[in-house]
Amino acid sequence: MDELTSKLTDLYQEHYAHLLRIAVLLVDDRATAEDIVQDAYLRVFDSRTRLRDPDKALAFLRQAVLNRARSTLRRRLVARKYLPKLAVHDSLPDDTGRGLDRAVLAQALARLPRRQREAIVLRYYADLSEIRTAEVMGCSQGSVKSYCSRGVARLSELLGERV
């Protein structure tokens, strides 16, 4: 095993749980989130020869998770549009993490517009700076501030308390 492959394997093992939590908060489904993180890792691993700076592998992996989550959400929207209205949605939240509070938060996050949800998860959960969040989301730092401000205000409304 070459050094880069070893580094990527270590990176995956070290950051898997963190990336999984980000994906769960974005797509609100643990099984799908696991697939997203694994697929993102495979994409980064397959393109490892093009990775000029191995120290940026985590950033590429995080970006790949965000991109896969976006794709998943787009596919869900299309599926909802074309599926018969009789399809039953699973009403049980994924509360395998930390109990009811996490499930309530995940439900509230799922009700936010996509960009607000992404900004809040990356900024406050993944603890990225505004600048780094803007880079990952492909927008300006001012947009990140706006998405976070509006998202936190909406979460406060949804949760009935200050967030």
N, C-alpha and C positions, 0 to 999 in steps of 0.2 A: 504494500500500500504506500503510495507516495505521500509526501508531507501535506500537500493541499487536501487530498482526500481525507487524511487523518484529522486535519483541522476542521474540515466541514462536518465530519462525523462527531467530533467533540462539540462543535457549535450546536449541532442538532440536539444532542443529549443534554447539553447545558441549558438551552433556551426553549426546549419543546413545550414545557408547561406554561411558560410565559406567553409564547406565541399562540398556544391553544386557547388560553384565557382571552386573548385579544380576539381571536376568531370567533369564539363562543359569543362574546359580547356583540360582535358585528352581525352574526347570522342567527343567533338565538337557537342553536341546535348543536349539541355536543358532537354527535356522530358526523355531521357535515363539517364541523370545525376541524375534527381530527383529519378528515380527508383533505381539507384545504391546506392544513399545515404540512401534511405528508407530501401532497402534490407540489406545494411551494418549494419544499426542500429538494424534491427530485428535479424540479426545473433549475434550481440554483446549482445542484450537483451536476446535472447534465451539461450545464454551460460553464463549468468550472475552468475550462481551458481559456475562456474569454475573460475571466475574472483577473483584472490587472492588479488590483490591490486586495490581497486576501483579508486584510483587516476590515474591509468594507463588506464582507460576506454577510454579517448580521443585518446590515442595512438593506442589502439586496433580498435577504430572506424575509425581512419584515415587509418590504415593498411587495414581494411576491404573495405574501399572505393577504395583504390588503387588496391586491389585484384579483386574486382568486375569490375572495369574499365578495367583491363587487360583481364579478361574473356570476357567482352563485345567486346573488340577490336579483340580478337582471333576469336570469333564467326562471327564478321563482315568479317574478312579475309576469313574464310571458306565459308560464304554465297556469297561473291563476286566471289569466285573461281567457285562456282557451279551454280549461278544464270544465267539465259539467258542474253546474251549481250544486249538485248532489254530493260532491266529494266532501268528506268529513275531515276537518282540520283537527289535529291532536290538540286538545285543550289543556293538557297537563304541561306546565312549564318545566324546564330543565333545572331542577333545584338540587342537583347532585353536589354542587359546590359547597356553599355555606348556609344552606337553609333558605327560609322564606325571604329574607331581606335580599338576597342575591337574585332570587326568582322575580321578585317585585321590580327590582332595578332592571333586570334583563327585559321584562315586559315593557317597562317604561321606555327603555332605550330603543326597543323595536318599533315604538310608535313615533320616534323622531325621524325627520327626513334623513336620508342616507348620509349626506355630507356633514350634518350636525352630529350624527351618531359616530361617524368616523373621527371627526375632530375631537370629540369628548373622549372616546376610547383611547386614541393615540396620545392625546395631551395629558389626561388625568389618570388613565389606567396604565398605559405603557410608559408614562412619565417622560415623554419626549418634550423637548423645548418647543416654543412656538415656531422657531425657524425650522427645526427638524421636521415637525409636523407638517409645515407648509411644503417642505421638500417632498415628503412621502406622499402627501395628497395632491401634489402638483398644482398648488395655488399660492397666493400671496400670504404673507404673515398677517396682514390686516383681515384677510378672509378667514383665517383660522381664528382670530380673535372674535370676529363676528359670529362664526358658526358656534364657537364655544359659548359665547354670551347668550345667544338665542337658544341654544340647546339646553344650557343650565336653567334658563328661565322656564323653558317648556317642561323640563324634568321637575322643577319645583311645582308647577301647576299640576302635573300628572301625579306626583307623589304627595301633594298637599302639604309640603313642608319646604323649608330652605335646604337646598342641596349644597 
